[in-house]
């Protein structure tokens, strides 16, 4: 009986140890941090993914990713303080702060006799996304297009860092290939398997010159591509930077045929990029990393390509500053959110996803609760800005744009007029609405450190005199990639 009793005690002990071990294992697993990948494209409009409503574009891999994600219908880039909007956009992501903070920091440094930093770069001594992720125990990986899109000092805060030569990548016709090749090599051969990883993948496309391989161009019939519903041959008034490089990619007036040609170039590059993003997704699955990896997808800003008679990104219209944004991964709800979010909200959100402290004094706000609960909001309005030429505020369905230099205000009801074609500002019925939104714009600007005056003493003429001839640019807008076997000079 004693032997039997001893056996029972031994069994009880073993079972207890097994249960305890299982409990410990579950506790360890529950506390393990997810890997996080941030895919950040260049100049990609919010409406360039088939599964999100554009039936004319071929994006099978972004489709499968977005269909398993929380999609944000109202995600915005805050704007830019230089014609190369991508630079302040990327620096706002890295710092969680709006570019007004960069400008003020540069002014203060200049007063102290310190060499003035470019006002579209964040201060690398501030909190940054790579510093926060490394502090959270992550190994960090960075690939970005060349041209100092990010502050080089912030880039150097990553463990693995490299810039991709943008023009060479575009000339190849597969501008996303090198970034994905490097990412897959890191995942399979270089990473520390004892640490979670954070990857920042700054794709150089679909930025111009929009060169692509024949196989991607053959996905489209130029004559069947619908032009934007808010297409105009010429923008009706001068909004500032009307002949900046992006606008010189096409002659004035913009013809419908020209816009279709640009759309073919644009869509083909998006499809090329989509192909390589598919390789990344397949690679994650083959390495058994997909089930513990969160993917955040967005773009630095959109692009006009015919909207309102414009071609570039130097404006605050929806087609330009509204961006695609979705998040997929373990625990993330699938669906759509109408919450107003900014790109600079990505920093604090990723901190939350990594279960680490969010640095103080960020302008961005975490939207993690929306990802896990499938509902909620973080702000009631969004402000947008471009240099000192344009300011905008969106509140609910209403969007007001102010052009201080020419003393012009426009108001849109985005619920009834999502393409911003019906200016309601001249209707006395909306005078109170305009007044309240102007006050809100003024207040929001003051909170964020904006020095731009919404009214000027001597407004400039509003008329835009379009050049009669196409202006010169360093590269053509697009076409068959020089790297394609069938390419001929």
N, C-alpha and C positions, 0 to 999 in steps of 0.2 A: 504493500500500500504506500510505503514511503517512496519507493521508486516511482510509482504511478503519480504520486503527489509532486515529486520533483520534476517529472516529465511535464505535468500540467503547468507548473510554475515556469518552467523553461519556455513552453509554448506561449504562455501568456506574455512573458517578457519579450519574446521574439516578435509576437504580433504587435505589442505596444511599440516596440522599436520601429517596426515597419510603418505603423500608422503615423508615428512621430516623424519618421523620415519622409513619408508622403506629404505630411503637413508642412514640413520644412521645405520640401521641393516646391510645393505649391506657392509657399511664401516667397521663395527665391524667384520663381517664374513671374509671380504677380508684380514683383518689384523690379524685374528686368526692364531696362529702358528700350523703347523701340528705336530702330534705325530710322533716320529721317533723310529724305532726298527732296531738295527744292529744285524743280525744273523751271527755269526762268528764260523765256524766249524773248525775242527782240522784234518789236514793231508788230505784234500779232493782235489783230482786232478781236473784240470779245465775241463776234459772231462768225468765227472761222473754224467751227468744229461741227461736223455733220450731226452728231447725236444731240447737239444743243440747238439745233434748229436750222442749220444751213445745209439744205439737201443738195447743193451744187458743189460741195467740196468733199474730197476723198480723204478721210482721216480715221481709218479703222482702229488704230491703236489708241488714239486719244478718245475715240468713242468708247472703247471697252474700259478705259481708265475712268472716264467721267461718269459712265453708267454705274460704277461702283463707288461713287464719291458723293460728298456733300458739295453741291455746286452753288456758288454765290452769284446771284443774278445782278447784283449791284456792287461790283468791286471796281475801285478806281485807283488810278495813279493820281497823286496830289497835283502833279504838274511839273513845270520846269522853269529854271532861271537861266537857261541857255538854249540855243536852238537844238543842241544835241540833248534832247529831253531824257534820253536813256541814261545819261551820267548822273544827274541828280536823282533820278528814279532809283537807280541801283544803290546810291549812297544813302537814300532814305530807307531802303530795305535793310541795309547793313547797320544803320544807327537807330532805327525806330523813330527818327525825328524828321520834321519837315525842313525843306531847304532854307527857310527863313532863319533857322538856327545856325546854319552853316555861314550865311551872310553876316550875321551879327558876330559870330566868333571871329570871322576874318577881319571885320572892322576893329574889334577889340585888340586883336593881335597887331594890326597895323598901328594902332595908337601906342602900343607898347614897344614899337620899333622892331617887332618880329616880322620876318618875311611873310607877306600876305599869302595865305593859302587860297587856291582857287575857290570861289564861293559856291561851287557846286559839289565840292568834296566835304565829306564829314571829317570831324576831328578824330583821328585814330586813337587819341587818349581817352575819348569818351567810351561808354559802353558800346560794344559792337557784337554782332551776331557770332562771329567766330570765337571771340573771347568768352562769351557766355556758354557756348557749346563745349568748349574745352574745359571750362570750369565745372561743367556738368558731367565730365568724364567721357566725353565723346572724342573720337578721332575725327579730324576735319579734313575734307577734300574739296578742292576748288578748281574749277575750270571756267574760264571766261573768255570772251572775245578780246582781241587786242585793242589798243587805243586808249589804255588807261580808263576803261569804263568805270572801274572802281578805284578809289584811292589806293595807290600801290602799297601804302603802309598798312591798310586794312587787309589787302590780299595776303601780305606777308605774315599775317596772324594765323593763317591756316597751316595745318601740318603738311599737307600736300598741296602745292599751288603751281599753276601754270596758266599762261595766257595762250589762247589759240589764235594764230594769225588769221584775222577775219577775212581779208580779201582772198587769200589762198584757199581758205575753206569754202568761200562762196564760188570761186572759180572752178572748184572740183565738181560742183553740181550736187554734192552731198555734204552740205555745210555742217550737218550734225554728226557725221561719221567719226571724226577724230575725237570729239568729246565723248561719245559713247564707247569707242574703242578704249580710251584711257580709263573711263569709269569701270568698264568690265574687267580690265587688267588689274585695276586697284582692288576690286572686289574679290577676284579670284587668287591674286598672287601677292598683294602688298599690304592689305589691311591687317591690323592687329585683331585677331579673332576674339580676344578677351575684352574688347571694348565695343560699345555701340558706335556706329559711324554716322556722321552728318555730311552730306554731299551737297554742294552748291554747283549746279550745272547751268552756266549762263550761255545758252545757245546763241550763235551769231545770226540767226535767221528768224523770220523771213525779211530781215533788213535788206535794202538794196545794196549793191546790184543783185537783182533777183535772178541769178543764173541757175538753171536746173537741167538735169539729164533728160534726154528725150523720153525715157520711159515714164517719167512723171508728167511731162508736158502732154504726152499722148492721152492722159486721163481726162483731158478737157477739150471741149470744142469752143473756141473763142466766141463764135457768133451766138452760142446758146447761153453764155454767161450773162445773167441779168445785171444791169448797172444799178448803183444805189438808188433807192427811192427818193433820196434828197439830192440827186445829181444836179449840178448847175455847170454851165460852161465857164463862168467866172464868179467868184464871190462878190456879192453886191457892194461891199464896203471894205475899207482898209482896216484889218484887224491887227496890223503890225507884222513884220517879218513876212511880207507877202512874196518876196522873191528870194527867200532863204534857200539853201541847197536843195532840200526836199521838193520845194515847189518848182524848181527848175528842171525836174525830171520830165516834165511835159509842157508843151507849148500852150499858150492861151489863144483863143478859148479852148477849153478841154472838150474834145469831141467824144461822143458815145463810143465810137470805134476805138479811140485811144484808151479810154477807161477799160474797155473789155480786154484790150491787149495787156494792160497793166495787171488786171485781175488774173489773167491766165498765168502770167509770170509769178504773181503773188501766191496763188493757190498751188501752183506746181511746187514751189519751194516749201510751203506748209506740208504738202504731201510727202516730199522728200524727208523733211524733218520727222514727220510722223512715222515713217518707215524705220528710222534709227531709234526713235523712242520705243518702238515695238521691240527692237533688239534688246534694249535695256530691260524692258519688262520681262521678256523671255529669259534673259540672263539671270535676273533676280529669282525667277521661278526655278530655273535649273539648278541654282545654288541653294535652294531651300531658304531663301531670304525674304521671299515675298510676304509670308505670313506675319513677320514681325517688322515690316518696313512701312512707314507712313510716307506717302508721296504728296507733296504740295506742288501744284502746277499753276503758273501764271505767266504774265508777260509784262515787260517794263512800261508799255503803253500801247495804244493802238495806232491807227494810221488812217488818214482821210481817204485816199485813193478815189477821188471823185465826189466825196461828200461835200456839199455846199460849194462846189467849184474848187476845192482844195485838194492837195496831194499828200501833204506831210503831216507832222505831228505837233506843229507849233500853234495849237489852238485848244480850246477847252470844250469842244463839242463831244457828244457821247461816243461817236465813232473813234475818237482819238484817246480820250482819257478813261473810258470804260474798258476794263480788261477781262479776259477769261480768268477765272479762278475756281479751282476745286481741290479738295483734299480727300484722299482715299487711304485706307489702311485699317489695321485692327482696331475695333471699337468705334470706328467712325460711322455715323449714320449715313445712309444713302438717301438722297433727295435734293431739294432746292431750298435756298434761303434768300429772302428779299432784304436781309439786313444790309445796311450800308457799311462797307469795309474798305479800308485803304491797303495799298501794298505795304506801307510801313507798319501795318498791324501784324504782318507775318512774323517779325522778330519776336514780339512778346508772346505770340501764339505758339511759336516753336519752342520757346522757353517753357511754356506750360506743358506742351506735349513731351518735353524732355524731363519734366518734373524738376525744374530748377527755378531759382528765384528770377523774377522779372526785374531788371534794373529800374531804378527810380528815374523820374523826370523824362520818360519817353512820351512822345506824342501819340504813338501807336497804342492800341488796346487789344488785349487778347480776345479772340473769338472761339476759344477752345470749347466753351460751354455749348455753342451752337453745333460744333462737330459731334459732340457726344450725346446731346439731348435732341438735336434736330430742330431746335427752335430757339428764339431769343433775338435780342438786338444789342448793339453796343453804343450806338449814337443816333440822334434824330435828324442829323443833316450832314452833308459833306461839302467842304469848300474845295475849289480848284483854282489854280493860278498859272498863268504863263507870263514870265518876265513882269514888266510893269504895264503890259498892253492889255491884259485880260484878267478878270476875276469872275468867279462863278460860285453860286451856292445852290445846292439842291436840298429841298425839304419836302418829303413825301413825293407827290407827283409833280411838284412845281420846280422849275429850274430857271434861275435868273442869271444872265450873263451881263457883266458890265465892262464896257470898253472905255476906260478913263481918258485916253489920249484924244478920242474923237467925241467924247461926251454922248455915248450911245448906250442904251439899255435895251435888252430883249428879254422876253418872258415866254416860257413854253410850258404847256401842260403835257408832260411826257406820257400820261395815261392815254390821252386822246391823240397825241402827236409825238410818238416815240422818235421820229426822224427829225424833229426840230425844224419844221418848215413853216409853222404858223406863229408868227410873232404877235403876242397879245399885248405888248407894252403900250401901244397907241390907243387901246380901248379903255375909256374912263372906268369901266366896270372893274378893272383890275388895279386901279391906282393904289388902293389900300394894301393889296397883296404885294405890289412892288415896293411900297414904302416899308412894310414890315420885313421883307426879305433883304432890302438894302441895309436895314439896321442890323439884321442877323449877320449879314456878310461883314459889316464893319466890326461887329463884336467878335466874330470868330477870327477875323484877321488880327485884331489887337491881342487876343489870347495866344495866337501862334507867332506873334512877333513880326507881322507884316507891316512894312513901312510905306507901302504903295497908297497914294491918295486916290480915292474913288472919284474925285472931281478935280479938275485942273482949271487954272484961271484962263488960259488961252488954248482951247481945244484946237487940234489940227483938222484940216479938211477931211471929211469922211470918205470922199470918193477915191476909188482905186483905179489908177490908170494902168491897165495891164500891158506888159511889154508886147510889142508887135511880132517879135521873133523869139524863138526858143532860146533860152539862155544856156551858156555852156556849163557842163558839170564834169567832174573828174572821171566818172564812169557812166556807161549807159544804164538805163533803168533796169534792164534785164534781158532775157532771151535764153537761147541754148547755151549751156555751160561750155566754156573753152575746154573743160576736162572731158566732155563727151566725145566718144570715138567718131561720131558723125559730124563733129564741129569743123567748119571751114572758115578761114579768115575772110 
